Amino acid sequence: MDASRREGTVPPDGGSLELVAMIDSQPTRPAGRRVRRIVVAVVVVVVALAAVAIRFVGPRQLSVIGETPVRVTRAIPEGTRVKVELFNATDTRGLARTAAAVLRDAGFDVVFFGNTQERHDTTVVRDRSNHPDWATLAAGVLHPARTEVRADSGRLVDLTVLIGGSWRPPTQPFRP
């Protein structure tokens, strides 16, 4: 019997055709589909569990064990307003926003943050209002950093900060 057309065929020796022989001679479908389905299901479950873990545990608590927590202390005296513009001078996304939170916790008034086309490995603090002590305080908060004096009365800010690639944010969350 020909399985594709359901017609009977006679074996070459003239004997009878057994159904078992015909079933065994048909090509079997590989178990590839089943294996693929199992692999896809396992991947979906792993991704879902990872998403739940990150959502409920949080990325900060998944950090390397043994890191020493760093607290940002207030560097600017009460009643003093130091206006800062902050630029991310790296390709790392979100670094300016993180550095702005660190500077605000230290008492600086961050009036603008964004990106720049300039690229720096080390953080640069530019003094725009002839207050080198303020630039030194900001450089201390964003260590490692260097200071430059570039007075510019047209900017209406006291400091311009360019966050470099060597700066690492504190390991503690900024706010509870």
N, C-alpha and C positions, 0 to 999 in steps of 0.2 A: 504494500500500500504506500503510495507516494503521499507524504504528509502535507505537502503544499497544495496538491490538487485533490487529495482524498481518492486517488485511484489505486487500484490494486496493481502490484508489480509481482513478477515471478522471479524468484532467485535464479541465478545462472545454472545451478545444479538441478533445477526442476523440483526441488523440495518445497515444503511449506514455509511461509514467512511467519515468524513469531513476533508478536507485538513487543516483547521485551528487547529483542535485538534491534527493533526499529527505534525504540525510545533511547537505548544506549548509544545508537549511532548518531542521534541528533545532537548538534552542537548545543552545549548548555550555556546559559547566560552567565557571564562572570559575576561574581559577588561584588563587583566594584561599586555599583550603585548603593548597595547596602552599607558598605564601608564608608563611602562618601557621606551618606546621611548620618551615620554615627559620628564621624569626625566633625561635621558641621554642628551637630547637636552639642557635642562636648565643647567646641569653641564658643558657641552661644552661651552656654552655661558659665564658662570661665569668665567671659567678658561681663556678663550680668553680675556675677559675684564680685568682680573687681570694681565695677561701677558702684555697687552697694557699699563696699568697703571704703572706697574713697569718699562717698557721700556722707556716711555716718561716722567714720573715724576721722576723716579730714587729712589732707596732704601734709600738713605740718606735723601731725603726730606720727606719720610714717617715716620721719626723718631718721638719719643714722643714729644709732644708740651710742652714747658717749660724747655727743656734742655738748659743749658747755654753753649754757644759756647766756645771752648777752642782753643786758638791760640798757636802754637808752635813757640817759639822765639829762635833765634840763641844763643846757649850756648857756642860754641867754638869760640875763637877770630879768626879774619881773619888771614890767613897765617899759622895757626896751623893745622896740619893734625893728626887726631886721628883715627887710623884704628881699626875697630870693626868687629868681627864676631858675628853673632846673631843666636840663636837657639830657636825654639818654644819648650818649655818644658810643653806643654799642649796637649790635644786632639782636640783643636779648630783649624780647618783648616784655613790657610791664616794669622794667627796671626803674624808670623815672617815677612812676606812681609809688613804688615801694620806697624809693629814696625820699620822696616827698613826705610820706608818712613818718619816716625816721626823723627828718629835719623838723617836722611839726611837733613831734614828741619832744624834741630837744629845745623847743621854744622859738624856732624860726618861723617867719610868716611866708610860706610858699605861695606866691601870687600866680605863678604859672608853671606848668610842667608839660613837656612834650619831647619830641625827637629832633635831632639835628643831623646834618650830613657829615659833620666832623666826626672822626673816629679817634678815640683815645684809649690807651691801655690803662693808664692811671687817671683817677679822678682829678679834675682841675677845678679849683675855686678861684674865680676872678673877682677881685675887689673893684667895684665900680664907683664907690663913694668915699674913697680915701679913709677907710676904717680897716686897717690891716689886722687888728685884733679880732674883728668879726670874721674875717676870712680864715684866720687861724682856728677859731672856734669851730667853724663849719668843717674845716679840713680834719679837725680832731674827731668830729662825729662821723665823718665819712672816710675814716682811715682805711687804706692808704690814700692820701691825697696830697697834692702840691698846690701852692697858692701863687697867683700872679696879680700884679697891680695893673689894671687897665681902666683907668677912670673914664667914665662916660656919663655925663649929666643928662643926656637925652634918653637914657633907658628907664629912668624912674625906679630903679631897683638898686639895692645895696650890693648884692652879690649875684653873680652868674655861676652856676655849678654845672659842669659837664661830667656826668657819671661815666667812669671808665670801666673797662672789662675786668679789672682786678678787684673791684668793690664787691663785697658779699654782704647781703642784708643780715640783720640779726636773726638768731635762731628762734627767738621767742615771738609770739604774736604781739602785734603792736597794741591791740586793745582787747580786753577780756571778752 
